[in-house]
């Protein structure tokens, strides 16, 4: 314990006689581990600079930067006379004595106490201004080499270096040059002390302040470059991006509750009562449903999604997808549905933008309580009034203790079997139709919204012959379905990287679709196909909603353009990568994943004639990056646009409904290409995409063909990325050999034949 205490005294001394504040937002904004000030992985480095303000060898820009970072406290612990001699107070001398004694207690020797208490700036200057280099023994040089090798790989040192704008990519270079500087100019007493410390954290903490002085003098251009990059990638305080919304006194009403609780219904009632309103939907399908419902009730409402724009004359209301909502229009009432999606790792930025930027007197947000704390914090920052309205489910969701025991013949009318892959959905559909008298509707994410609505209507219609629904997690939001019981085929899904358990929040969302007020099944049931999944289902439904700590953000094009000005020759993919490395975020926000955007950017890298803004827009196009046909058409559209020629959809209409799963996949791809063309036509104004009406007609016809095809599926499903089976190798086939090996083999065969002929002759 005594040794630990003395070690901590030395650590405190090395960190500086005047302790630095750990709450410095500039320091934490640079941490790659976290932007949260409570993160203990990031420790501010020593504040020893205050003793040498007047003698600083650096220019005003360095001094200003150091002041902004908190290097220079307002009340320094000592003053520097004009002669340059440092005058210390009695408290500092007393502390020096404590440190010297601590060094002795650690077994480093009494002579090292003076080295331990020396100012790092003084050490650096003694090295820099020294005329002769003092020789070191071979053993000491080996130990010093190990110390510097450990320092260059130290995560702690890399983290601390960000505070002076030495980035993680440049840190190894800076550490290597610092090592050469040390070996060239080192003093015996300091090196002996470092040898005694040996490789490890103590040596890193002793070296780092000297390293800082070295970097500030040797790498001013690199430091300025990183500082400018970080300033241009600043995503802190996003509520200040919308000054007009901040000038308003908005009222935020949080409709908080589970599915089938009436929260969205109440918000829509207020939406229809307003003189001018906007409804922000998470899906095209839900926006279309609200559009139809509101107009059927006598309220004129327009529709705006990425793919279509339907303007109803005299309408003051609009139903749109959340990405398409305008933050320039002024509304009386706005509704943001599924507000918990602001924590989505890919699309969360759209909900954050809508909540922060909408210019509406009243904003009604609907969702579960998982993001309630974030909304409270945002309202405290924006100054908006927050009203919380809590809801309970109309009828409780009941878990059937008796599962189907793996037998799909136990499925009954009104059931919905949920599977998490396209292949499983069709396998379940075929099994149910084979083992029971029921016919099945199918809903999954790759289907167009029009086809999904048609399948939902067939399932809800009591007079139709379709009594069972087989669906993916796409039913979790956006559809009103008359479901008696939700049956989970399994509770694991592929997330694009590996198979993982379905999150509890998603299980609740899907299971909650069972039972609907006003339908023939007001009480909802849920269970699993297999008995081993039942316990996980019960655990998920018992769990309270997890409190989400951060909301998603993504830069606007203008922010990316400003950041791009820091580089001369860089690809768009590299630009996005560097932005994610250098951006600064508040503790309440995270940068949304953009893997999809980077993959599209890689595909379009060779396309000529595209501006930075063009590439930015093309990368957000709704395309399945795993579908090679869709990606080919996207590249073709971009190439035509870059050549300044009219973009043709260049795709024929299929002859009829699908007769196999391969043809069904082809219909899905064709509709996706039409949808992508329509989306691009909305983004790029002018006559660059002149075949919009043709694409709309094709998309409508293909959606109808998909609906027809799904009603008569009798084939086994195929994979979208199916590979052709490899041809069997012919008997005796061998890989081609090099000519040398070939002739050598022939020579050996000839020799063996001559030997065998001699034996026969004998």
Beta strands, then each sheet from edge to edge (+ up, - down):
strand 1: 79-80
strand 2: 86-87
strand 3: 251-256
strand 4: 277-281
strand 5: 301-304
strand 6: 309-310
strand 7: 317-321
strand 8: 330-336
strand 9: 359-367
strand 10: 385-390
strand 11: 398-399
strand 12: 415-418
strand 13: 439-443
strand 14: 466-471
strand 15: 485-488
strand 16: 492-494
strand 17: 499-501
strand 18: 525-528
strand 19: 551-553
strand 20: 589-591
sheet 1: 1+ 2-
sheet 2: 6+ 5- 7- 4- 8- 9- 3- 10-
sheet 3: 11+ 18+ 15+ 12+ 14+ 13+
sheet 4: 16+ 17-
sheet 5: 19+ 20+
end
